[in-house]
Amino acid sequence: MPTPPDSGFDRVAAFYDPLARLVFGSSLQRAQLWLLPFIPDDATILIIGGGSGWLLQQVLIQTSPKHILYVEASEKMLQKARQQTSAPSIVTFRHGTEASLQPDEQFDVIITPFILDLYPEPRLTQLMHRLHAALRPKGLWLFADFWPAEQKPPMWQKLLAKSMYLFFGLLSNVQARHLPNYSLYFDDLGLQEKDSASFYGGFVQAKVFKS
């Protein structure tokens, strides 16, 4: 039986973080860190697809949340996140996807760290609509991901994106084959971009959206 697309990262859990640092240096981490000052005190936060827990630990160190729900589809990634988290009393770990969110769960802040690039249409639409339903009015959606160039992308970006999709398509059953036009999805949800920053020659971007 093939591995479900949302849980294929079990296969790369042991080496995903070192591989990301090898290819992108500190760019992925810096993009996520740039978002943290936007998190208000006493916020209820959803982190979905946070992987091995590096971002979760930074949120706990640098912000003052009321509660964090950490949702991860890879059981091995989730186990690593549990092992390196120092404040479990305000963190709830949940193995699953956005489908595991309860109807009454609402969040002041939703963080999607390098997860939205994994899904093709219409799966991405389904995911983002469900997350939007869980975002409180005037809540913040903090986005860090690979971003397609507005104009014709340089050849190195095209080759790197193609290589990533080929690699993770074979090893982790990622179904997407190209970077989404995220702006269309956020516009469809009525979310407004409030701030942004670029990293790794613009290929990595961090953005703050408000409902």
Secondary structure by P-SEA (a helix, b strand, c coil): cccccccccccccccaaaaaaaaccaaaaaaaaaaccccccccccccccccccaaaaaaaacccccbbbbbbccaaaaaaaaaaccccccbbbbccccccccccccccbbbbccccccccaaaaaaaaaaaaaaccccbbbbbbccccccccccaaaaaaaaaaaaaaaaacccccccccaaaaaaaaacccccccccccccccccccccc
